[in-house]
Amino acid sequence: MTGLNPRQLEAVHHTAGPLLVLAGAGSGKTRVITCKIAHLIGQTGMAPRHIYAVTFTNKAAREMRRRVGEQLEGVNIRGLHISTFHALGLDILRRSPEHLGLRPGFSLLDPQDSENLIKEHLRGVPEADVIGPGTVQRRISRWKNDLVAPDQALTRAEDAFESQLAMLYADYERSLHAYNAVDFDDLILGPVRLLGSHSGLLEDWQGRVRYLLVDEYQDTNQAQYELLRHLTGQPGAFTVVGDDDQSIYAWRGARPENLARLKEDYPRLEVVMLEQNYRSSSRILGLANALIRNNPHVFEKHLWSELGPGETPRVLQCKEEAHEAERVASEILHLKFAEGRAFGEMAILYRGNHQARPFEKTLREHNIPYFLSGGTSFFARAEVKDVMAYLRLLANQDDDAAFLRVVNTPRREIGPTTLERLADYAQTQRIGLFAACHHPGLAEHLGQRQGDRVAAFVDLIREHARRATDDPVSGVSALIETIDYTLWLRENASSQRVADRRHENVKDLLDWLARLRQGDAGSRTLAEMLGHLTLMDVLERQDEAAGGDRVHLMTLHAAKGLEFPYVFLVGMEEELLPHRTSIEEGAIEEERRLAYVGITRARRALTFTLARRRKRQGEWVSSEPSRFLGELPKEQLDWDGARQETTATRRARGQSHLFRLKGMLETG
């Protein structure tokens, strides 16, 4: 516990009831959680297997586990549970699937799979193009997060549009049940229903979870809050750590009011404030405090720091977006070549992904290395996932999730009704979907045409699986050609350019397979090659997380939880930050929290930028400074030269390009 401040120590030592740790940005919340786990094991004698810690991302869970390992080096922590909410939910479901009508080995549909299923149900629905699968998917997700069943959604519908969405929700759930599948929202909803309706299971899980720790508590939705209540029971043996000022995920169901609900549901709740910031200078924190003070609060807090005043935050006013990008690039070059800072210490943060384009272009022109966070990884692309699903099915015909992804890709007119009947039959026979397709009794459940279509799909997979056994690359390539996947891409792309790019991704994957085959003397099986590709997927994500010595470009949402010595918060204009949609919907408080998150990412220096005009739909439109800039104390900002730089500083900034050119000549 060396180095913990008094408030952090109080949070670590409190174990006699429910605890809310209200942790401001940069106040050491992760350290408090890891030290508390160490305290529970080392001081209270609690067995590691009875301690559960949950957070929202795999990366955060891995970091927490790493820190606990360092804290308890040499101590046996076998059985300690540190995971995401969804991983915990999946564990609960896998132990008792039958209570929710699931069979062991149920499939987990990812968001793309779910959207494809919704698309199938939208076929034939009037005005399906107006509704769109994305709208349906988001609404179903919101209903599940709010614990609303399809029949309840239909009862509460206020108009025909709401009724249509509720009926699609019911169709979607019926298909999931038939496919023996769940989606990501079910990983929370399912356990809540399970524990809420089976007292024996509830008692069993409360016996397992003797202490629960929740990170980023402000991001919990209603279903996650109910899961916490079920697991901890009335005594409330838990510590939740969060910050209402950093709640920026209302659009995906997060409810910052869950902080207030704790006080109502747990009268014995203790609250510990962590207000000392270990990240940012006092001037940066002064801006953050001034901004967030404009939001209402259940719990008031004020960040402070012992790191000194630091540099005065600056505001750069630019002509338009290209000029904005050029000025930021110039500042980056100055930091690199005049002050000797690493590119990896700098971040450009923005409200929307579309704002990255001019910065990418300008950074490339100046040979400034950068890393764009939030881009789609190779293995996350729909076309790559399609081909990978075909690969999985060729290697293992019992892979129901792979079957469901590709059985109708490209379209084979095997619709939801056919698949539901197939899945029902597979369930009664206790066999997989692929095996059910060629089972002798299936003909009694499907019509002739439907039976012929699934039989044709089985023949297709069987034939190419045989070829793939002898020559995996040839077998897979022949399958892609046989189904004319290139034509499918062209028909479903928004433009020929997009179709060509997707085709190139498929070609890259097949080329990768060929290199794997050649590099191992042709001895690898398809299953072994698939295992290698899956590992590469993991490593790719890890490489993305590492970043390297490159300028970081990312949205404000993606920047949450990160910190950088030098931050450029760009596009500080009305209708960008705050966003136009949020202004129209009256969601200014969350936008203000988003700006607060951006400000508190900076450790040493913070620079805001804004443009006087921007292009929208091909036309120049005048821009107004963000209201959030107006809420910051002017005396704490340097508004674009209002405080004159010294002659030496101006000269150093002006020489940045020369330093860069000299470095390029020396390395060339």
Salt bridges, closest charged atoms under 4 A:
GLU10 OE1 - ARG7 NE 3.06
GLU63 OE2 - ARG66 NH2 2.64
GLU63 OE2 - ARG67 NE 2.96
GLU70 OE2 - ARG66 NH1 2.50
ASP91 OD1 - ARG95 NE 3.25
GLU98 OE2 - HIS99 NE2 3.57
ASP110 OD2 - LYS385 NZ 2.02
ASP113 OD1 - ARG405 NH1 2.56
GLU120 OE2 - ARG123 NE 3.61
GLU120 OE1 - ARG411 NH1 2.88
ASP146 OD1 - ARG255 NH2 3.04
GLU162 OE2 - ARG139 NH2 2.78
ASP171 OD1 - ARG174 NH1 3.02
GLU173 OE2 - LYS144 NZ 2.76
ASP183 OD2 - LYS144 NZ 2.88
ASP186 OD1 - LYS144 NZ 2.92
ASP204 OD2 - ARG208 NE 3.23
ASP215 OD1 - LYS29 NZ 2.95
GLU216 OE2 - LYS29 NZ 3.25
GLU216 OE1 - LYS560 NZ 2.73
ASP219 OD2 - LYS560 NZ 3.34
GLU226 OE1 - ARG229 NH1 3.96
GLU226 OE2 - ARG261 NH2 3.07
ASP243 OD1 - LYS301 NZ 2.57
ASP244 OD1 - LYS301 NZ 3.42
ASP245 OD1 - HIS297 NE2 2.59
ASP245 OD2 - LYS301 NZ 2.71
ASP265 OD2 - ARG229 NH1 3.96
GLU300 OE2 - HIS297 ND1 3.98
GLU321 OE1 - ARG614 NH1 3.60
GLU324 OE1 - ARG614 NH2 2.81
GLU326 OE2 - HIS366 NE2 2.64
GLU331 OE1 - ARG314 NH1 2.82
GLU331 OE1 - ARG653 NH1 2.51
GLU339 OE2 - HIS334 NE2 3.07
GLU365 OE2 - LYS361 NZ 2.72
ASP386 OD1 - ARG405 NE 2.86
ASP399 OD2 - ARG392 NE 2.99
GLU413 OE1 - ARG453 NH2 2.96
GLU420 OE1 - ARG174 NE 2.76
ASP511 OD2 - LYS507 NZ 3.25
ASP520 OD2 - ARG524 NE 3.18
ASP537 OD1 - ARG541 NH1 2.90
GLU563 OE1 - ARG279 NE 3.12
GLU563 OE2 - ARG603 NE 3.76
GLU573 OE2 - ARG614 NH2 2.75
GLU574 OE1 - ARG627 NH2 2.76
GLU575 OE1 - ARG580 NE 3.43
GLU575 OE1 - ARG616 NH1 2.84
GLU590 OE1 - ARG593 NH2 3.63
GLU591 OE2 - ARG351 NH2 2.87
GLU631 OE2 - ARG592 NH2 2.81
ASP640 OD1 - ARG327 NH2 3.14
GLU645 OE2 - ARG653 NH2 3.02
